[in-house]
Amino acid sequence: MKTLLSWLIANIEVFTTVVLIIVFEAYIFMANITFSSDDKWMLAVGGAMGIVAVKTIVGGVPTRDTVGDIVNLGIVVVAYILIWVITSDEDEYHAFYAPSITVLCVSVVVAAVAAVFTFMNFDEVVSRRMLYVNSNASLFGIAAMYTFNRFVATLSSVSNCGLIVTLMLLVFK
């Protein structure tokens, strides 16, 4: 189970994107949306491409360095601030305000749990060759940077997933 969770945390961006596309496609084809057959297919294909684009733009760019992680975290923070600024004043978009706060809280908790799990089980993630070549001090630094990377990746992936599902439920009701 620990290996499965380690793999899931290491591939969280891909996993959440695939799950989100499956949920979107199932919702499009199973909901009672009044579209013609051709329009449903266009929405299904365009929606899947839109999901991938939005997840990539809003902090989902995979990085291998701390600067990239800080930039991704900044993009997620700016996205939430823009969502709250837009939804706090407009009556039309106010229904998205409370769910966005809920999604942020859930995302932070899931990201913190994933980060703690990653740090505690770092030896499960790296190869034995790395453990024997590096000192404990350098392994601690690598583990800290990887933990921060997985925190940011999990936060952005779960946030994107939750915000897109919330938006989808509000638009297609």
Stockholm file with secondary structure:
# STOCKHOLM 1.0

chainA/1-173         MKTLLSWLIANIEVFTTVVLIIVFEAYIFMANITFSSDDKWMLAVGGAMGIVAVKTIVGGVPTRDTVGDIVNLGIVVVAYILIWVITSDEDEYHAFYAPSITVLCVSVVVAAVAAVFTFMNFDEVVSRRMLYVNSNASLFGIAAMYTFNRFVATLSSVSNCGLIVTLMLLVFK
#=GR chainA/1-173 SS CHHHHHHHHHTHHHHHHHHHHHHHHHHHHHSCCCCCHHHHHHHHHHHHHHHHHHHHHSSCCCCSSHHHHHHHHHHHHHHHHHHHHHHHHCTTTGGGHHHHHHHHHHHHHHHHHHHHHHHHTHHHHSCHHHHHHSCHHHHHHHHHHHHHHHHHHHHHHHHHHHHHHHHHHHHTC
#=GC SS_cons         CHHHHHHHHHTHHHHHHHHHHHHHHHHHHHSCCCCCHHHHHHHHHHHHHHHHHHHHHSSCCCCSSHHHHHHHHHHHHHHHHHHHHHHHHCTTTGGGHHHHHHHHHHHHHHHHHHHHHHHHTHHHHSCHHHHHHSCHHHHHHHHHHHHHHHHHHHHHHHHHHHHHHHHHHHHTC
//
